[in-house]
Amino acid sequence: MTQPLRNAAAALLAAVFSHAACAEPALGRVETLYVAMSQHLLVEMTPGMRTHDRPLVAGVRLRDAGGAPARQVFLRVEADAVEAGDIVAVSEAERGALRTAPLRARDRLLHVEARRDTELARNFFQTRPGFLALRQD
């Protein structure tokens, strides 16, 4: 009796993890880079600032389905991996779950989609205003 129960639990876990692995990454723009002074203290990074090998944290503003700015996530990043204004792909571990802390260990930076000086990065949050959408000419 316990073997069929184990098989069913294993099949359920495999289905959940495969669905999470197939989830498309969210795109967002790096708004600010921070230096993590401690677990709960982030200091905004300025040009020429010495980080003393402390971890860097990127504040990334994600966009919603309509292309407008949505929620913000904080990700640990490597030094010189991203700059403010870059478009990045983010893997959220618990999409839609209640956020208990701003910096969650399971949120990861997958890759840089576009650098800040490209057209994609400049027009990332540009959406058409509602009053222009009604006009057909």
C-alpha positions in Angstrom: 0.0 0.0 0.0 2.8 2.4 0.7 4.6 1.8 -2.6 1.7 3.1 -4.8 1.5 6.1 -2.5 5.2 6.8 -3.0 4.8 6.4 -6.7 1.9 8.9 -6.8 3.8 11.4 -4.7 6.9 11.1 -6.9 4.8 11.6 -10.0 3.2 14.7 -8.5 6.6 16.2 -7.5 8.0 15.4 -11.0 5.0 17.2 -12.6 5.3 20.3 -10.4 9.1 20.6 -10.9 8.9 20.1 -14.6 6.2 22.8 -14.9 8.4 25.2 -12.8 11.4 24.4 -15.0 9.4 25.2 -18.2 8.1 28.5 -16.9 9.2 31.3 -19.0 11.6 33.8 -17.3 10.3 37.3 -16.5 12.0 40.3 -18.1 12.9 43.3 -16.2 15.1 46.4 -16.1 17.8 46.9 -13.6 17.0 50.1 -11.8 19.7 50.4 -9.2 22.7 48.5 -8.0 23.3 48.1 -4.3 26.1 46.9 -2.1 25.0 44.4 0.6 26.6 45.7 3.9 24.7 43.0 5.9 21.7 40.8 5.4 19.2 43.6 5.8 21.2 46.7 4.9 21.7 47.7 1.2 23.6 50.8 0.2 23.2 52.3 -3.2 26.3 51.8 -5.3 27.9 55.0 -6.7 30.5 55.3 -9.5 34.0 54.7 -8.2 32.7 53.1 -4.9 34.9 50.4 -3.5 32.8 47.4 -2.5 35.5 45.5 -0.5 34.4 42.2 -2.0 30.9 42.6 -0.6 28.1 41.0 -2.6 26.2 43.2 -5.1 22.4 43.3 -5.3 20.4 44.5 -8.3 17.0 46.1 -7.9 15.0 44.8 -11.0 11.7 46.3 -12.0 9.6 43.6 -13.8 6.9 44.4 -16.3 3.4 43.1 -16.4 1.6 41.5 -19.4 0.6 44.9 -20.7 4.2 46.1 -20.8 3.8 48.5 -17.9 6.1 48.5 -14.8 5.1 46.0 -12.2 6.7 44.6 -9.0 10.3 44.9 -8.0 12.7 42.0 -7.1 16.2 42.1 -5.7 18.8 39.7 -7.0 22.4 38.9 -6.0 24.7 39.6 -9.0 28.4 39.2 -9.8 30.6 42.3 -10.0 30.4 43.9 -13.5 27.7 41.5 -14.6 25.0 44.2 -15.1 24.6 47.9 -15.1 21.6 50.1 -14.3 19.4 50.2 -17.3 20.2 46.7 -18.6 17.3 44.4 -19.5 17.6 41.0 -17.7 15.8 37.7 -17.6 14.8 36.7 -14.1 13.9 33.2 -12.8 11.5 33.6 -9.9 11.4 30.5 -7.7 8.0 31.0 -6.2 6.0 32.9 -8.8 2.8 34.3 -7.3 3.7 33.3 -3.8 3.7 35.7 -0.9 7.0 37.5 -0.6 8.4 37.2 2.9 11.7 39.1 2.2 12.9 41.5 -0.5 16.0 39.5 -1.2 15.1 35.8 -1.7 17.9 33.3 -2.3 16.0 31.4 -5.0 15.4 34.4 -7.4 18.1 34.2 -10.0 19.5 36.3 -12.8 19.5 34.1 -15.9 21.1 36.3 -18.5 21.4 39.9 -19.8 18.8 40.3 -22.6 20.0 43.7 -23.7 22.5 46.3 -22.6 21.3 49.8 -21.4 22.4 51.6 -24.6 20.3 49.4 -27.0 16.9 50.3 -28.5 15.2 47.5 -26.6 16.4 48.8 -23.3 15.5 52.4 -24.0 11.9 51.5 -25.1 11.4 48.7 -22.5 8.6 50.3 -20.5 7.1 52.4 -23.3 3.5 51.6 -23.6 0.9 53.4 -25.7 -1.4 55.7 -23.7 -5.0 54.6 -23.5 -6.4 57.8 -25.2 -4.1 57.2 -28.3 -5.2 53.5 -28.5 -8.8 54.7 -29.3 -7.7 56.7 -32.3 -7.7 54.7 -35.6 -6.1 57.3 -38.0 
